[in-house]
Amino acid sequence: MTTFSPPSSPTAERHISKAEERRKVLAEIDNAVFTQFHVRTVLTAGAGFFTDAYDIFAINLCAYMIGLVYGANGQLTRSQELGLKIATPIGNLFGQVIFGWLADKWGRKKMYGIELVIRGDYPLSAVITSEFAATRFRGRMMIAVFAMQGFGNLTASIVALVVTAAFKDPVLDKPDYRAVDYMWRIVIGIGMVPGLLAIYSRMTIPESPRFTMDVERNLDQAASDADFVKFGKFDVIEDRAVTRVEVPKASRQDFIAYFSKWPNLAPLVGCAYSWFALDFAFYGLGLNPSIIFHAIGYGNSKATDLNQRAFDNMYNTAVGNIILSIAGLIPGYWFAFAFIDSWGRKPIQFMGFGALTAIFIVMGFGYNKITSVNQGSFAFLYALANFFQNFGPNSTTFVLPGELFPTRYRGTAHGISAASGKLGAVLAQVLLLYAKDIGGPNKSIDHVLQILALFMITGMASTYLIPETKGRSLESLSGEVEDQDNFGIFDQPPPKSFREQFMSLFRRRQRGPPSSDGWEGLTHTGLRS
């Protein structure tokens, strides 16, 4: 009986050895138990999101204070308020694209920490977290990072409340609002503290093993970096003594070739537009809580004394934001954390967009009746909208682009998606700030909410372009398949069943033995978790 044995040429053995070593490194990460390193990764990445959210929402809280000090007649003009609110999202927009690309070009570690200063945190934190996380809890790790956004929002409101209470007497006693000038500076300045604490820890995180292996092509260093997950330490391997992995190299031509194919482009379009639609609503209302406060008759002081009125408005705005954060924002994040690895990303995103569509339709078309009869019901609906934003697309739009794309373009794709979201945030500020006052101050809030419902419907549609990522390795999601000549072949068909592989092998046996230089026609089918 003739036996079939694999080729034994030095070239083939070298390729098989590299493939096996690569699989071991990836399996070590994908099957790791939850360790102290994972906790450190979440806290380090989460500190950036905490700082980012603190800064964005502190600006909203401080806009009124700045208007009291520097505005004509004690308030900012519409253009001044708009400029103040969109400055940070615009910076985020450019930072996310640039640092997402730089993370793919120069490495995650080299950019991590620098991007915290220049607002490119989303792609770096998402990619580092996803590439270090084990498959079975990758979604929860990424949500734990992103949930720090909610705590940043809440902390900004608490700090504003404490500072306002601490400066109560000076505000009431000084008609020139000099105390208020100190207040807004303190509130915003405190936001740098968590950022400074995060910078050092970010500088000490090792390079992502997947980047080291698939972009730098350094298999030995990748194996050492992977050890950090288990042992908390790694060694730097000199270039002259490394094993090189042969993988597709990132380039402009390769980028165009990869994303010119619809199966590769569709997830990027789906992720980018879903984030755009979500942030149009999330930041449209989140940076303008006065829309909701006006609807429920909360926040505007009726005091006749100007100083007392200023204090009441600052105090009430801070309290109102705390209530909204606790009632809807933070619970939504943690429901997403609890269910994302069991339900999956796509069902949660679709459910969230669907729930938001229904809520905004009710709030928009029933606005006048609800606010005139039962203002508490309107407040409840808004808190429910906050809940389903976070137990829905606000969480999943962060997670999905960090999982779907090949290592060499993962940062760039996430940066494009995140920047699309910030574009939606900027447009929301520009359009909604003027649209709500058509016909008079706050006379068209109902139409604003109806517009948001329309965007949520389009978000449901774009979700269909995105594949599910639950329980799958990053390599299987991005289509990276190994064979003896090229680690990272893209656009391969789905893995064959055992029967199909057996019949394929039988047919090749009938045709004769394989060529002497390799396993002709045979390829690995990629990693499965």
Secondary structure, DSSP 8 states (H G I E B T S, - for coil): ---------HHHHHHHHHHHHHHHHHHHHHT----HHHHHHHHHHHHHHHHHHHHHHHHHHHHHHHHHHHSGGGS--HHHHHHHHHHHHHHHHHHHHHHHHHHHHH-HHHHTTHHHHTT-HHHHHHHHHHHHS-GGGHHHHHHHHHTHHHHHHHHHHHHHHHHHHHTHHHHHH-TT-HHHHHHHHHHHHTTHHHHHHHHHHHHTS---HHHHHHTS-BHHHHHHHHHHHHHS------GGG--B-------HHHHHHHHTSHHHHHHHHHHHHHHHHHHHHHHHHHT-THHHHHHTT-S----SSHHHHHHHHHHHHHHHHHHHIIIIIHHHHHHHHHHHHHH-HHHHHHHHHHHHHHHHHHHHHTHHHHHHH-HHHHHHHHHHHHHHHHTTHHHHHHHGGGTSS-GGGHHHHHHHHHHHHHHHHHHHHHHHHHHTTTTSTTTTHHHHHHHHHHHHHHHHHHHTTS---TT--HHHHHT-EE-SS-EEE-S------HHHHHHHHHHHHHH----TTS-TT--------
